[in-house]
């Protein structure tokens, strides 16, 4: 079963510079380590169990499904959902019409510990529009920052929602209905001035919106479909822009 948003992937050009920028913005950043696919990362964990992944390429890797975003400026490029039964979830989603490819992944942390997981990714053309899935092989607590590592000077406590820019709302809604096996809810986002179709995944919401707002338009024109904005639960309200990644910190209970 799909549990909640596992993490939001943010591609950066230089990992060290990104770590410093996010630290200066009030986030606690934990170095994640190196993947065998030529990337390395750092993580920003939240109290709700989700996290932001800052990822960069250590070396050219044109075959990597995220590599094409590198020359386009990077930013929020993909979204991952946590599964507690990956094979069963994949079987059900495939039966509802979406192709997912099973894989195995690992990362060697700076302390030398290797962590492992299983994953499932959609076809490349659906990257950013359809989430990929993950299930831990090693304990999740070894992969995801928690405790004091998930406390932030800017007061962020968790991921509230991710807004995804899509080219065709009806088509995107059908894809997410296949992923979640739910109908979702169509609402008007007064702040953005657009119609958004929301799907709940655990405590988080995923919103789909087509055009009508400069941030959505910019995302579509530069990168194509994918995450355009993350709204984070926090103790204060704030707008945070780091490179091409946009965040809204929202007061808890607001």
GIZI-V866607 format. One record per residue. N is the residue number from 1. RES is the residue in one small letter. OMEGA is omega as a letter, one per 40 degrees, with the letter a starting at -180 (* if undefined). Layout:
BEGIN
N,RES,OMEGA + N,RES,OMEGA
END
This chain:
BEGIN
1,x,i + 2,x,a + 3,x,a + 4,x,i + 5,x,i + 6,x,i + 7,x,i + 8,x,a + 9,x,i + 10,x,a + 11,x,i + 12,x,a + 13,x,a + 14,x,a + 15,x,a + 16,x,i + 17,x,i + 18,x,i + 19,x,a + 20,x,a + 21,x,a + 22,x,i + 23,x,a + 24,x,i + 25,x,i + 26,x,i + 27,x,i + 28,x,a + 29,x,a + 30,x,i + 31,x,a + 32,x,a + 33,x,a + 34,x,i + 35,x,i + 36,x,a + 37,x,i + 38,x,i + 39,x,i + 40,x,a + 41,x,i + 42,x,a + 43,x,i + 44,x,a + 45,x,i + 46,x,a + 47,x,a + 48,x,i + 49,x,i + 50,x,i + 51,x,i + 52,x,i + 53,x,i + 54,x,a + 55,x,i + 56,x,i + 57,x,i + 58,x,a + 59,x,i + 60,x,i + 61,x,a + 62,x,a + 63,x,a + 64,x,a + 65,x,i + 66,x,a + 67,x,a + 68,x,i + 69,x,a + 70,x,a + 71,x,a + 72,x,i + 73,x,i + 74,x,a + 75,x,i + 76,x,a + 77,x,a + 78,x,a + 79,x,a + 80,x,i + 81,x,a + 82,x,i + 83,x,i + 84,x,i + 85,x,a + 86,x,a + 87,x,i + 88,x,i + 89,x,i + 90,x,i + 91,x,a + 92,x,a + 93,x,i + 94,x,i + 95,x,i + 96,x,i + 97,x,a + 98,x,i + 99,x,i + 100,x,a + 101,x,i + 102,x,i + 103,x,i + 104,x,a + 105,x,i + 106,x,i + 107,x,i + 108,x,a + 109,x,i + 110,x,i + 111,x,i + 112,x,i + 113,x,i + 114,x,i + 115,x,a + 116,x,i + 117,x,i + 118,x,a + 119,x,i + 120,x,a + 121,x,i + 122,x,i + 123,x,a + 124,x,a + 125,x,i + 126,x,i + 127,x,a + 128,x,i + 129,x,i + 130,x,a + 131,x,i + 132,x,a + 133,x,i + 134,x,i + 135,x,a + 136,x,i + 137,x,i + 138,x,a + 139,x,a + 140,x,a + 141,x,i + 142,x,a + 143,x,a + 144,x,i + 145,x,a + 146,x,i + 147,x,a + 148,x,i + 149,x,i + 150,x,i + 151,x,a + 152,x,a + 153,x,i + 154,x,i + 155,x,a + 156,x,a + 157,x,a + 158,x,i + 159,x,a + 160,x,a + 161,x,i + 162,x,i + 163,x,a + 164,x,i + 165,x,a + 166,x,i + 167,x,a + 168,x,a + 169,x,a + 170,x,a + 171,x,a + 172,x,i + 173,x,i + 174,x,i + 175,x,a + 176,x,i + 177,x,i + 178,x,a + 179,x,a + 180,x,a + 181,x,i + 182,x,a + 183,x,a + 184,x,a + 185,x,i + 186,x,a + 187,x,i + 188,x,i + 189,x,a + 190,x,a + 191,x,a + 192,x,i + 193,x,a + 194,x,i + 195,x,a + 196,x,i + 197,x,a + 198,x,i + 199,x,i + 200,x,i + 201,x,a + 202,x,a + 203,x,a + 204,x,i + 205,x,i + 206,x,a + 207,x,i + 208,x,a + 209,x,a + 210,x,i + 211,x,i + 212,x,i + 213,x,a + 214,x,a + 215,x,i + 216,x,i + 217,x,a + 218,x,i + 219,x,a + 220,x,a + 221,x,a + 222,x,a + 223,x,a + 224,x,a + 225,x,i + 226,x,a + 227,x,i + 228,x,a + 229,x,i + 230,x,i + 231,x,a + 232,x,i + 233,x,a + 234,x,i + 235,x,a + 236,x,i + 237,x,i + 238,x,i + 239,x,a + 240,x,i + 241,x,a + 242,x,a + 243,x,i + 244,x,i + 245,x,a + 246,x,i + 247,x,i + 248,x,i + 249,x,a + 250,x,a + 251,x,i + 252,x,a + 253,x,a + 254,x,*
END
